Amino acid sequence: MYINWCFITQIGIGDIMKRTSISETRKQLSNHLKWVSQTGEDVIIHNRGEDEAVIISMESYQLLEEARERRRQREALDRLKVIAEKNRAAYEISREEAEAVADEITREAIKRSTDGE
């Protein structure tokens, strides 16, 4: 295995972090991709000592995207709750009616996001 292109740091039992420069990444991108694919470990790319980017496996990327989507849904739900509360106060509807409206809007938003709209 070719490891001359980066620093290897033990950060915990079984955890290995690889760091490499942008210039080395240009030269060794194929090796970096093979490393990530074979080991599932990340490669951190730095520029003049500052971490700039990370090469991660597709599995890690998919988990990251799922977490981002859950966060977006939570934020949308929080915004809808605020809107529902304002509308409840403005239209003098019960809390249950406002929550029902918010739930309906939330279901529609989730349906649209999963349908790709």
C-alpha distances in whole Angstrom, upper triangle without the diagonal:
4,6,9,11,12,14,13,16,17,20,21,21,18,18,15,16,14,16,16,19,20,20,16,16,18,16,13,14,13,9,11,13,10,9,12,13,11,12,15,14,16,15,18,19,22,24,26,25,26,24,25,23,20,18,18,18,21,22,22,24,27,27,28,30,32,33,34,36,38,38,40,42,43,44,46,48,49,50,52,54,55,56,58,59,61,62,64,66,67,68,69,67,66,63,62,63,61,58,58,58,55,53,54,53,50,50,50,47,45,46,46,42,41,43,41,45
4,6,8,10,12,12,15,17,20,22,22,19,18,15,15,12,14,13,16,17,16,13,13,15,13,10,12,11,7,9,12,10,9,13,14,13,13,16,15,16,14,16,17,19,21,23,22,24,22,23,21,19,17,18,18,22,23,23,24,27,28,28,30,33,33,34,36,38,38,40,42,43,44,46,48,49,50,52,53,54,56,58,59,60,62,64,65,66,68,69,67,66,63,62,63,61,58,59,58,55,54,55,53,50,50,50,48,45,46,46,42,41,43,41,44
4,5,6,8,8,12,14,17,19,20,17,16,12,12,9,11,10,13,16,15,11,12,15,13,10,12,12,9,9,13,12,9,12,15,14,13,15,13,14,12,14,14,16,19,20,19,21,19,20,19,17,16,17,18,22,23,22,23,27,27,27,29,32,32,32,35,37,37,38,41,42,42,44,46,47,48,50,52,53,54,56,57,59,60,62,63,65,66,67,66,65,61,61,62,59,56,58,57,54,53,54,52,49,49,50,47,44,46,45,42,41,43,41,44
4,6,8,9,13,16,19,21,22,20,19,15,14,11,11,10,12,14,13,10,12,14,12,10,13,14,10,11,15,14,12,15,18,17,17,19,16,16,13,15,15,16,18,18,18,20,19,20,20,18,17,19,21,24,26,25,26,29,30,29,32,34,34,34,37,39,39,40,43,44,44,46,48,49,50,52,54,54,56,58,59,60,62,64,65,66,68,69,68,67,63,63,64,61,59,60,59,56,55,56,54,51,52,52,49,47,48,48,44,44,46,43,46
4,7,10,13,16,19,21,23,21,19,15,13,9,9,7,9,11,10,6,8,11,9,7,10,12,9,9,13,13,11,14,17,17,16,18,15,14,11,12,11,13,14,15,15,17,16,17,16,15,14,17,19,22,24,23,23,27,28,27,29,32,31,32,35,36,36,37,40,41,41,43,46,46,47,49,51,51,53,55,56,57,59,61,62,63,65,66,65,64,61,61,61,59,56,57,56,53,52,54,51,48,49,49,46,44,46,45,41,41,43,40,43
4,6,10,13,15,18,20,18,16,12,10,6,5,4,7,10,11,8,9,12,11,10,12,13,11,9,13,14,11,13,16,16,15,16,13,12,9,9,9,10,13,14,13,14,13,15,14,13,13,15,18,21,23,21,22,25,26,25,27,30,29,30,33,34,34,35,38,39,39,41,43,43,44,47,48,49,51,53,54,55,57,58,60,61,62,64,62,62,58,58,59,56,54,55,54,51,50,52,49,46,47,48,44,42,44,43,40,40,42,40,42
4,6,10,12,15,17,16,14,10,8,6,5,6,9,13,14,11,12,16,15,13,15,17,14,12,16,16,13,15,18,18,16,17,13,12,10,10,10,11,14,14,12,14,13,15,15,14,15,17,19,23,23,21,23,26,26,25,28,30,29,30,33,34,33,35,38,38,38,41,43,43,44,47,48,48,50,52,53,54,57,58,59,60,62,63,62,61,57,58,59,56,53,55,54,51,50,52,50,47,47,48,45,43,45,44,41,41,43,41,43
4,7,9,12,14,12,10,7,6,5,7,9,13,16,17,14,14,18,18,15,16,17,14,13,16,16,12,13,17,16,13,15,11,11,10,10,12,13,17,17,15,16,15,17,16,14,15,16,18,21,22,20,22,25,24,24,27,29,28,29,32,33,32,35,37,37,38,41,42,42,44,46,47,48,50,52,53,54,56,57,59,60,62,62,61,60,56,56,58,55,52,54,53,50,49,51,49,46,46,47,44,42,44,44,40,40,42,40,43
4,6,9,11,11,9,6,5,6,8,11,15,18,19,17,17,21,21,19,19,21,18,15,18,18,15,15,19,18,15,15,12,12,11,11,14,14,18,18,15,16,14,17,17,15,16,17,19,22,22,20,22,25,24,23,27,28,27,28,32,32,31,34,36,36,36,39,41,41,42,45,46,46,49,50,51,52,55,56,57,58,60,61,59,58,55,55,56,53,51,52,52,49,48,50,48,45,46,47,44,41,44,44,40,40,43,41,43
4,6,8,8,6,5,7,9,11,15,18,21,23,20,20,24,24,21,22,23,20,18,20,20,16,16,19,18,14,15,12,13,13,14,17,18,21,22,18,19,17,20,19,17,18,18,19,23,22,20,22,25,24,23,27,28,27,28,32,32,31,34,36,35,36,39,40,40,42,45,45,46,49,50,51,52,54,55,57,58,60,60,59,57,54,54,55,53,50,52,52,48,47,49,48,44,45,47,44,41,44,44,40,40,43,41,44
4,7,8,6,6,7,10,12,16,19,22,24,22,22,25,26,23,23,24,22,19,21,21,17,17,20,19,16,15,12,12,13,13,17,17,21,22,18,18,16,19,18,16,18,17,19,22,21,18,21,24,22,21,25,26,24,26,29,29,28,31,33,32,33,36,37,37,39,42,42,43,45,47,47,49,51,52,53,55,57,57,56,54,50,50,52,50,47,48,49,45,44,46,45,41,42,44,41,39,41,42,38,38,41,39,42
4,6,5,7,9,13,15,19,22,25,27,25,25,28,29,26,26,26,24,21,23,22,19,18,21,20,16,16,13,14,16,16,20,21,24,25,22,22,20,22,21,19,20,18,20,23,21,19,22,24,22,22,25,26,24,26,29,29,28,32,33,32,34,37,37,37,40,42,42,43,46,47,47,49,51,52,53,55,57,57,55,53,50,50,52,49,46,48,48,45,44,46,45,41,42,44,41,39,41,42,38,38,41,40,43
4,6,8,11,15,18,21,25,27,30,27,26,30,30,27,27,27,24,22,23,22,19,18,20,19,15,15,13,16,18,19,22,24,27,28,25,25,23,25,24,21,21,20,20,23,21,19,23,25,22,23,27,27,25,28,31,30,30,33,35,34,36,39,39,39,42,44,44,45,48,49,49,51,53,54,55,57,59,59,57,55,51,51,53,51,47,49,50,46,45,47,46,42,43,45,42,40,42,43,39,38,42,41,44
4,6,10,13,16,20,23,26,28,25,24,28,27,24,24,24,21,19,20,19,15,15,17,15,11,12,10,13,15,17,21,23,26,28,25,25,22,24,22,19,19,17,17,20,18,17,21,22,20,21,25,25,24,27,29,29,29,33,34,34,35,38,39,39,41,43,43,45,47,48,49,51,53,54,55,57,58,59,57,55,51,51,53,50,47,49,49,46,44,46,45,42,42,44,41,38,40,41,38,37,40,39,42
4,7,10,13,17,20,23,25,22,21,25,25,22,22,22,19,17,18,18,14,13,16,15,11,11,8,10,12,14,17,19,23,24,21,21,18,20,19,16,16,14,15,18,17,15,18,20,18,19,22,23,22,24,27,27,27,30,32,31,32,35,36,36,39,41,41,42,45,46,47,49,51,51,53,55,56,56,55,53,49,49,51,48,45,47,47,44,42,44,43,39,40,42,39,36,39,39,35,35,38,37,39
4,7,10,13,17,19,21,19,18,22,22,19,18,19,16,14,16,15,12,11,14,13,10,10,7,8,10,11,14,16,20,21,19,19,16,18,17,14,14,13,14,18,17,15,18,21,19,19,23,24,23,25,28,28,28,31,33,33,34,37,38,38,40,42,43,44,46,48,48,50,52,53,55,56,58,58,57,55,51,51,53,50,47,49,49,45,44,46,45,41,42,43,40,37,40,40,36,36,38,37,40
4,7,10,14,16,18,16,15,19,19,17,16,18,15,12,14,15,11,11,14,14,11,11,7,7,7,7,11,13,16,18,15,15,12,15,13,11,11,11,14,17,17,15,17,20,19,18,22,23,22,23,27,27,27,29,32,31,32,35,36,36,38,41,41,42,44,46,47,48,50,52,53,54,56,57,55,54,50,51,52,49,46,48,48,44,43,45,43,40,41,42,39,36,39,38,35,34,37,36,38
4,7,10,13,15,12,12,15,16,13,13,15,12,9,12,13,10,10,14,14,11,12,8,7,5,6,9,11,14,16,14,14,12,13,12,10,10,11,13,17,18,16,17,21,20,19,23,25,24,25,28,29,28,31,33,33,34,36,38,38,40,42,43,44,46,48,49,50,52,53,55,56,58,59,57,56,53,53,54,51,48,50,49,46,45,47,45,41,42,43,40,38,40,39,35,35,38,36,38
4,7,10,12,10,10,13,14,12,13,15,13,10,13,15,12,12,16,17,15,15,11,9,6,5,6,7,10,12,10,11,9,10,10,9,10,12,15,19,20,17,18,22,22,20,23,26,25,25,28,30,29,31,33,34,34,36,38,38,39,42,43,44,46,48,49,50,52,53,54,56,57,58,57,56,53,53,54,51,49,50,50,46,46,47,45,42,43,43,40,38,40,40,36,36,38,36,39
4,7,8,6,7,10,11,10,10,13,12,9,13,15,13,13,17,18,16,16,13,11,7,6,5,6,9,10,10,11,9,10,10,10,11,14,16,20,21,19,20,23,24,22,25,27,27,27,30,32,31,32,35,36,35,38,40,40,41,44,45,45,47,49,50,51,53,55,56,57,59,60,59,58,55,55,56,53,51,52,51,48,47,49,46,43,44,45,41,40,42,40,37,37,39,37,39
4,5,5,6,9,10,10,11,14,14,12,15,17,16,16,19,21,20,20,17,14,10,8,5,5,6,8,8,9,9,9,10,11,12,16,19,22,24,22,21,25,26,24,26,29,28,28,31,33,32,33,36,37,36,38,41,41,41,44,46,46,47,50,51,51,53,55,56,57,59,60,60,59,56,56,57,54,52,53,52,48,48,49,47,44,45,45,42,40,42,41,37,38,40,37,39
4,5,5,6,9,10,10,13,14,12,14,17,16,16,19,21,21,20,18,15,11,10,6,6,6,9,10,11,10,9,9,11,12,16,19,21,23,21,21,24,25,23,25,28,28,27,30,32,31,32,35,36,35,37,40,40,40,43,45,45,46,49,50,50,52,54,55,56,58,59,58,58,55,55,56,53,51,52,51,47,47,48,45,43,44,44,40,39,41,39,36,36,38,35,37
4,5,5,7,9,10,13,14,13,15,18,17,18,21,23,23,23,20,18,14,13,9,9,8,10,12,13,13,12,13,14,15,18,21,23,26,24,24,27,29,27,28,32,31,30,33,36,35,35,39,40,39,41,44,44,44,47,48,48,50,52,54,54,56,58,59,59,61,63,62,62,59,59,59,56,54,56,54,51,51,52,49,46,47,47,43,42,44,42,39,39,41,38,40
4,5,5,6,8,11,10,10,13,15,14,16,18,19,19,20,18,15,12,12,9,10,10,12,13,15,14,14,13,14,13,17,19,22,24,23,23,26,28,26,28,31,31,30,33,35,35,36,39,40,39,41,44,44,45,47,49,49,51,53,54,55,57,59,60,61,62,64,63,62,59,59,60,57,55,56,55,51,51,52,49,47,47,47,44,42,44,43,39,39,41,38,40
4,5,5,5,9,9,7,10,12,12,13,16,17,17,18,16,13,10,10,7,9,11,13,14,14,13,12,11,11,10,14,16,18,21,20,19,23,24,23,24,28,28,27,30,32,32,32,35,37,36,38,41,41,42,44,46,46,48,50,51,52,54,56,57,58,59,61,60,59,56,56,56,54,51,52,51,48,48,48,46,43,44,44,40,39,40,39,35,36,37,34,37
4,6,6,9,10,10,12,14,15,16,18,20,20,20,19,16,13,13,10,12,12,15,16,17,16,14,13,14,13,16,18,20,23,22,21,25,27,25,26,29,30,29,31,34,33,34,37,38,38,39,42,43,43,45,48,48,49,51,53,53,55,57,58,59,60,62,61,61,58,58,58,55,53,54,53,49,49,50,47,44,45,45,41,40,41,40,36,36,38,35,37
4,6,8,9,10,12,14,14,16,18,19,20,21,19,18,14,15,13,14,15,17,18,19,18,17,16,16,15,18,20,22,25,24,23,27,29,27,29,32,32,32,34,37,36,37,40,41,41,43,45,46,46,49,51,51,52,55,56,57,58,60,62,62,64,66,64,64,61,61,61,58,56,57,56,52,52,52,50,47,48,48,44,43,44,42,39,39,40,37,40
4,6,5,6,9,10,11,12,14,15,16,17,16,15,12,13,12,14,15,18,18,19,17,17,15,14,12,15,17,19,22,21,21,24,26,25,27,30,30,30,32,35,35,35,38,40,40,41,44,45,45,47,49,50,51,53,55,56,57,59,61,61,63,64,63,63,59,59,59,57,54,55,54,51,50,51,49,46,46,46,43,41,42,41,38,37,39,36,39
4,5,5,6,9,10,11,12,14,15,16,15,13,10,12,11,14,15,18,19,19,17,15,13,12,10,13,14,16,19,18,18,21,23,22,23,26,27,27,29,32,32,32,35,36,36,38,41,41,42,44,46,47,48,50,52,53,54,56,58,58,59,61,60,59,56,56,56,53,51,52,51,48,47,47,45,42,43,42,39,37,39,37,34,34,35,32,35
4,5,5,6,9,10,10,12,14,15,15,14,12,15,14,17,19,22,22,22,20,19,16,15,11,13,14,15,18,19,18,21,23,23,24,27,28,28,30,32,33,34,36,38,38,39,42,43,44,46,48,49,50,51,53,54,55,57,59,60,61,63,61,60,57,57,57,54,52,53,52,49,48,48,46,43,43,43,40,38,39,38,34,34,35,33,35
4,5,5,6,9,10,10,12,13,13,13,11,14,13,17,19,21,21,22,19,19,16,14,12,13,13,16,18,18,19,22,23,23,25,27,28,29,31,33,33,34,37,38,39,40,43,44,45,47,48,49,51,52,54,55,57,58,60,61,62,64,62,61,58,58,58,55,53,54,53,50,48,49,47,44,44,44,42,39,40,40,36,35,37,35,38
4,5,5,6,9,10,11,11,10,9,7,10,10,14,16,19,18,19,16,15,13,11,8,10,11,14,16,15,16,19,20,20,22,24,25,25,28,30,30,31,34,35,35,37,39,40,41,43,45,46,47,49,51,52,53,55,57,57,59,60,59,58,55,54,55,52,50,50,50,46,45,46,44,41,41,42,39,37,38,37,33,33,35,32,35
4,5,5,6,8,10,10,10,10,9,12,12,16,19,22,21,21,18,17,14,11,8,9,8,11,13,13,14,16,18,18,20,22,23,24,26,28,28,29,32,33,34,35,38,39,40,41,43,45,46,47,49,50,51,53,55,56,57,58,57,56,53,52,53,50,48,48,47,44,43,44,42,39,39,39,36,34,35,34,31,30,32,29,32
4,6,5,6,8,10,10,11,11,14,15,19,22,24,24,24,21,20,17,14,11,11,10,12,14,15,16,18,20,20,22,24,25,26,28,30,31,32,34,36,36,38,40,41,42,44,46,47,48,50,52,53,54,56,58,59,60,61,59,58,55,54,55,53,50,50,50,47,45,46,44,41,41,41,39,36,37,36,33,32,34,32,35
4,5,5,6,8,7,8,8,12,14,17,20,23,22,22,19,19,16,13,10,10,9,13,14,14,16,18,19,19,22,24,24,25,28,29,30,31,34,35,36,38,39,40,42,44,45,46,48,49,51,52,54,55,57,58,59,60,59,58,54,54,54,52,49,50,50,46,45,46,44,41,41,42,39,36,38,37,34,33,35,33,36
4,6,5,5,5,6,7,11,13,16,20,23,21,21,17,17,14,10,7,6,6,9,10,10,12,14,15,16,18,20,21,22,24,25,26,28,30,31,32,34,36,37,38,40,41,43,44,46,47,49,50,51,53,54,56,57,55,54,50,50,51,48,45,46,46,43,41,42,41,37,37,38,35,33,34,34,30,29,31,29,33
4,6,6,8,9,11,14,16,20,23,26,25,24,21,20,17,13,10,8,6,8,9,11,12,14,15,16,18,20,21,22,24,26,27,28,30,32,33,34,36,37,39,40,42,44,45,46,48,50,50,52,54,55,56,57,55,54,51,50,51,48,46,46,46,43,41,42,40,37,37,37,35,32,33,33,29,28,30,28,32
4,6,8,11,12,16,18,22,25,28,26,26,23,23,20,16,13,11,9,11,12,13,15,17,18,19,21,22,24,25,27,28,30,31,33,34,36,37,39,40,42,43,45,46,48,49,51,52,53,55,57,58,59,60,58,56,53,52,53,51,48,48,48,45,43,44,43,40,39,40,38,35,36,36,32,31,33,32,35
4,5,9,11,14,17,20,24,26,24,24,21,21,18,15,12,10,9,12,12,12,15,16,17,18,20,22,22,24,26,27,28,30,32,33,34,36,37,38,40,42,43,45,46,48,49,51,52,53,55,57,58,58,56,55,52,51,52,50,47,47,47,44,43,44,43,39,39,40,37,35,36,36,33,31,34,32,36
4,7,10,13,16,19,23,26,24,23,19,20,16,13,10,7,6,9,8,8,11,13,13,14,17,18,18,20,22,23,24,26,28,29,30,32,34,35,37,38,39,41,43,44,45,47,48,49,52,53,54,55,53,51,48,47,48,46,43,44,44,40,39,40,39,35,35,36,34,31,32,33,29,28,30,29,32
4,7,10,13,16,20,22,20,20,16,17,14,10,9,7,7,11,11,9,12,15,14,14,18,19,19,20,23,24,24,27,29,29,30,33,34,35,37,38,40,41,43,44,45,47,49,50,52,53,54,55,53,52,48,48,49,47,44,45,45,41,40,41,40,36,37,38,35,32,34,34,30,30,32,31,34
4,6,10,13,16,19,17,16,13,13,10,7,6,5,7,11,11,9,11,14,14,13,16,18,18,19,22,23,23,25,27,28,29,31,33,33,35,37,38,39,41,43,44,45,47,48,50,51,53,54,52,51,47,47,48,45,43,44,43,40,39,40,39,35,36,37,34,31,33,33,29,29,31,30,32
4,6,10,13,16,14,14,11,11,9,6,5,7,10,13,14,12,13,17,17,16,18,21,21,21,24,26,25,27,30,30,31,33,35,35,36,39,40,41,43,45,46,47,49,50,52,53,54,56,54,53,50,50,51,48,45,46,46,42,42,43,41,38,38,39,36,34,36,35,31,31,33,31,34
4,6,10,13,11,10,7,8,6,4,6,9,12,15,17,14,14,18,18,16,19,22,21,21,24,25,24,26,29,29,29,32,34,34,35,38,39,40,41,43,45,46,47,49,50,51,53,54,53,52,49,49,50,47,45,46,45,42,41,43,40,37,38,39,36,34,36,35,31,32,34,32,34
4,7,10,9,9,6,6,5,6,8,11,14,17,19,17,16,20,21,18,21,24,23,22,26,27,26,28,31,31,31,33,36,36,36,39,41,41,42,45,46,47,48,50,52,52,54,56,54,54,51,51,52,48,46,48,47,43,43,44,42,39,40,40,37,35,37,36,32,33,35,32,35
4,6,6,5,4,5,7,9,11,15,18,21,23,20,19,23,23,21,23,26,25,24,28,29,28,29,32,33,32,34,37,37,37,40,42,41,43,46,47,47,49,51,52,53,55,56,55,55,52,52,53,50,48,49,48,45,45,46,43,41,42,42,39,37,40,38,35,36,38,35,37
4,5,5,6,6,9,12,14,18,21,24,26,23,22,26,26,24,25,29,28,26,30,32,30,31,34,35,33,36,39,38,38,41,43,43,44,47,48,48,50,52,53,54,56,57,57,56,53,54,54,51,49,51,50,46,46,48,45,42,44,44,40,39,41,40,36,37,39,36,38
4,6,8,9,13,15,18,21,24,27,29,26,26,29,30,27,29,32,31,29,33,35,33,34,37,37,36,39,41,40,41,44,45,45,46,49,50,50,52,55,55,56,58,59,59,59,56,57,57,54,52,54,52,49,49,51,48,45,47,47,43,42,45,43,40,41,43,40,41
4,7,9,12,14,17,20,23,26,28,24,24,28,28,25,28,31,29,28,32,33,31,32,36,36,35,38,40,39,40,43,44,44,46,48,49,49,51,53,54,55,57,58,58,57,54,55,56,52,50,52,51,48,48,50,47,44,46,46,43,41,44,43,39,40,43,40,41
4,6,10,12,15,18,22,24,26,22,22,26,25,22,25,28,26,25,28,30,28,29,32,32,31,34,36,35,36,39,40,40,42,44,45,45,48,50,50,51,53,55,54,54,50,51,52,49,47,49,48,44,44,46,43,41,42,43,39,38,41,39,36,37,39,37,38
4,6,8,12,14,18,21,22,19,18,22,22,19,21,24,22,22,25,27,25,26,30,29,29,31,34,33,34,37,38,38,40,42,43,44,46,48,48,49,52,53,52,52,48,49,50,46,44,46,45,41,42,43,41,38,39,40,36,35,38,36,33,34,36,34,35
4,7,11,13,17,19,21,18,17,21,21,18,19,23,21,20,23,25,24,24,28,28,27,30,32,32,32,35,37,37,38,41,42,42,44,46,47,48,50,51,51,50,47,48,48,45,43,45,43,40,40,41,39,36,38,38,34,33,35,34,30,31,34,31,32
4,7,10,13,15,17,14,13,17,17,15,16,20,19,18,21,23,22,23,26,27,26,28,31,31,31,34,36,36,37,40,41,42,43,45,47,47,49,51,50,49,46,46,47,44,42,43,42,38,38,39,37,34,35,35,32,31,33,31,28,29,31,28,30
4,6,10,12,14,11,11,14,15,13,15,18,17,17,20,22,21,22,25,26,26,28,31,31,32,34,36,36,38,40,41,42,44,46,47,48,50,51,50,49,46,46,46,44,41,42,42,38,38,39,36,34,34,35,31,30,32,31,27,27,30,27,30
4,7,10,12,10,9,13,14,13,15,18,18,18,20,22,22,23,26,27,28,29,32,32,33,36,37,38,39,41,43,44,45,47,49,50,51,52,51,50,47,47,47,45,42,43,42,39,38,39,37,34,35,35,32,30,31,30,27,27,29,27,29
4,7,8,6,7,10,11,10,12,15,15,16,18,20,20,22,24,25,26,28,30,31,32,34,35,37,38,40,41,43,44,46,47,48,50,51,49,48,45,45,45,43,40,41,40,37,36,37,35,32,32,33,30,27,29,29,25,24,27,25,28
4,5,5,6,9,10,11,12,14,15,16,18,20,21,22,24,26,27,28,30,32,33,34,36,38,39,40,42,44,45,46,48,49,50,51,49,48,45,45,45,43,40,41,40,37,36,37,35,32,32,32,29,27,28,28,24,23,26,24,27
4,5,5,6,9,10,10,12,14,15,16,18,20,21,22,24,25,27,28,30,31,32,34,36,37,38,40,42,43,44,46,47,48,49,47,46,43,42,43,41,38,38,38,35,33,34,32,29,29,29,27,24,25,25,21,20,22,21,24
4,5,5,6,9,10,11,12,14,15,17,19,20,21,23,24,26,27,29,30,32,33,35,36,37,39,41,42,43,45,46,47,48,46,45,42,41,41,39,36,37,36,33,32,33,31,28,28,28,26,23,24,25,21,20,22,21,25
4,5,5,6,9,10,11,12,14,15,17,18,20,21,23,24,26,27,29,30,32,33,35,36,38,39,40,42,44,45,46,47,45,44,40,40,40,38,35,36,36,33,31,32,31,27,27,28,26,23,25,25,21,20,23,22,25
4,5,5,6,9,10,10,12,14,15,16,18,20,21,22,24,26,27,28,30,32,33,34,36,38,38,40,42,43,44,45,43,43,39,39,39,37,34,35,34,31,30,31,29,26,26,26,23,21,23,22,19,18,21,19,22
4,5,5,6,9,10,11,12,14,15,16,18,20,21,22,24,26,27,29,30,31,32,35,36,37,38,41,42,42,43,41,40,37,36,37,35,32,32,32,29,27,28,26,23,23,24,21,18,20,20,16,15,18,17,20
4,5,5,6,9,10,11,12,14,15,17,18,20,21,23,24,26,27,29,30,31,33,35,36,37,39,40,41,42,40,39,36,35,35,33,30,31,31,28,26,27,26,23,23,24,21,18,20,21,17,16,19,19,22
4,5,5,6,9,10,11,12,14,15,16,18,20,21,23,24,26,27,29,30,32,33,34,36,38,39,40,41,39,38,35,34,35,33,30,31,30,27,26,27,25,22,23,24,21,18,21,20,17,17,20,18,21
4,5,5,6,9,10,10,12,14,15,16,18,20,21,22,24,26,27,28,30,32,32,34,36,37,38,39,37,37,33,33,33,31,28,29,28,25,24,25,23,20,20,21,17,15,17,17,13,13,16,15,17
4,5,5,6,9,10,11,12,14,15,16,18,20,21,22,25,26,26,29,30,31,32,35,36,36,37,35,34,31,30,31,29,26,26,26,23,21,22,21,18,18,19,16,13,16,16,12,12,15,15,17
4,5,5,6,9,10,11,12,14,15,16,18,20,21,23,24,25,27,29,30,31,33,35,35,36,34,33,30,29,30,28,25,26,26,22,21,23,21,18,19,20,17,15,18,18,14,15,18,17,20
4,5,5,6,9,10,10,12,14,15,16,18,20,21,23,24,26,27,28,30,32,33,34,35,33,33,29,29,30,27,25,26,25,21,21,22,20,17,18,19,15,14,17,16,13,14,17,16,17
4,5,5,6,9,10,10,12,14,15,16,18,20,21,22,24,26,26,28,30,31,32,33,31,30,27,27,27,25,22,23,22,19,18,19,17,14,14,15,12,10,13,13,9,10,14,13,14
4,5,5,6,9,10,10,12,14,15,16,19,20,21,22,24,25,26,29,30,31,31,29,28,25,25,25,23,20,21,21,17,16,18,16,13,14,15,13,10,14,14,11,12,16,16,17
4,5,5,6,9,10,10,12,14,15,17,18,20,21,23,24,25,27,29,30,31,29,28,25,25,25,23,20,22,21,17,17,19,17,14,16,17,14,12,16,16,13,15,18,17,18
4,5,5,6,9,10,11,12,14,15,16,18,20,21,22,24,26,27,28,29,27,27,24,24,24,21,19,20,19,16,16,17,15,12,14,14,11,10,14,13,10,13,16,15,15
4,5,5,6,9,10,10,12,14,15,16,18,20,21,22,24,25,26,27,25,24,21,21,21,19,16,17,16,13,12,14,12,8,10,12,9,8,11,12,9,11,15,14,15
4,5,5,6,9,10,10,13,14,15,16,19,20,21,23,24,25,26,24,23,20,20,20,18,15,17,16,13,13,15,13,10,12,14,12,11,15,15,13,15,18,18,19
4,5,5,6,9,10,11,12,14,15,17,18,20,21,23,24,25,24,23,20,21,21,18,16,18,17,13,14,16,14,11,14,15,12,12,16,16,14,16,19,19,18
4,5,5,6,9,10,10,12,14,15,16,18,20,21,22,23,22,21,19,19,19,16,14,15,14,10,11,13,10,8,11,12,9,10,13,13,12,14,17,17,16
4,5,5,6,9,10,10,12,14,15,16,18,20,20,21,19,19,16,16,16,13,11,13,12,8,9,11,9,7,10,12,9,10,14,14,13,16,18,19,18
4,5,5,6,9,10,11,13,14,15,17,18,20,20,19,18,15,16,17,13,12,14,14,10,11,14,12,10,14,15,13,14,17,18,17,19,22,22,21
4,5,5,6,9,10,11,12,14,16,16,18,19,18,18,16,17,17,13,12,15,13,10,12,14,11,10,14,15,12,14,17,17,16,19,21,21,20
4,5,5,6,8,10,10,12,14,15,16,17,16,16,13,14,13,10,9,11,9,6,9,10,8,8,11,12,11,13,15,16,16,18,20,21,19
4,5,5,6,9,10,10,12,14,15,15,14,13,11,12,12,8,7,10,10,6,9,12,10,10,13,15,14,15,18,19,19,21,23,24,22
4,5,5,6,9,10,11,12,14,15,14,14,12,14,14,10,10,13,12,9,13,15,13,13,16,17,16,18,21,21,21,24,26,26,24
4,5,5,6,8,10,10,12,13,13,14,12,14,13,9,10,12,10,8,12,13,11,12,15,16,15,17,20,19,20,23,24,24,22
4,5,5,6,9,10,10,11,10,10,9,10,9,5,7,9,7,6,10,11,10,11,14,15,15,17,19,20,21,23,25,25,23
4,5,5,6,9,10,10,9,10,8,11,10,7,8,12,10,9,13,15,14,15,18,19,18,20,23,23,24,26,28,29,27
4,5,5,6,9,10,10,12,11,14,13,9,12,14,12,11,15,16,15,16,20,20,19,22,24,24,25,28,29,29,27
4,5,5,6,8,8,10,10,12,10,7,10,12,10,10,14,14,13,15,18,18,18,21,23,23,24,27,28,29,26
4,6,5,5,5,7,7,9,8,6,9,11,10,11,14,15,15,17,19,20,20,23,24,25,26,29,30,31,29
4,6,5,7,9,9,12,12,9,13,15,14,14,17,19,18,20,23,23,23,26,28,28,29,32,33,34,31
4,6,8,11,12,15,13,11,14,16,14,15,18,19,18,20,23,23,23,26,28,28,29,32,33,33,31
4,6,9,11,13,11,10,13,14,13,14,18,18,17,20,22,22,23,26,27,27,29,32,32,33,31
4,7,9,12,10,10,13,14,14,15,18,19,19,21,23,24,25,27,29,29,31,33,34,35,33
4,7,8,6,7,10,11,11,13,15,16,17,19,21,21,22,25,26,27,29,31,32,33,31
4,5,5,6,9,10,11,12,14,16,17,18,20,22,23,24,26,27,29,30,32,33,32
4,5,5,6,9,10,10,12,14,15,16,18,20,21,22,24,26,27,28,30,31,30
4,5,5,6,9,10,10,12,14,15,16,18,20,21,22,24,25,27,28,30,29
4,5,5,6,9,10,11,13,14,15,17,18,20,21,23,24,26,27,29,27
4,5,5,6,9,10,11,12,14,16,16,18,20,21,23,24,26,27,25
4,5,5,6,8,10,10,12,14,15,16,18,20,21,22,24,26,24
4,5,5,6,9,10,11,12,14,15,16,18,20,21,22,24,23
4,5,5,6,9,10,11,12,14,15,17,18,20,21,23,21
4,5,5,6,9,10,10,12,14,15,16,18,20,21,20
4,5,5,6,9,10,10,12,14,15,16,18,20,19
4,5,5,6,9,10,11,12,14,16,16,18,17
4,6,5,6,9,10,11,12,14,15,17,15
4,5,5,6,8,10,11,12,14,15,14
4,5,5,6,9,10,11,12,14,14
4,5,5,6,9,10,10,12,11
4,5,5,6,9,10,11,9
4,5,5,6,8,10,10
4,6,5,6,9,9
4,5,5,6,5
4,6,5,6
4,5,8
4,6
4
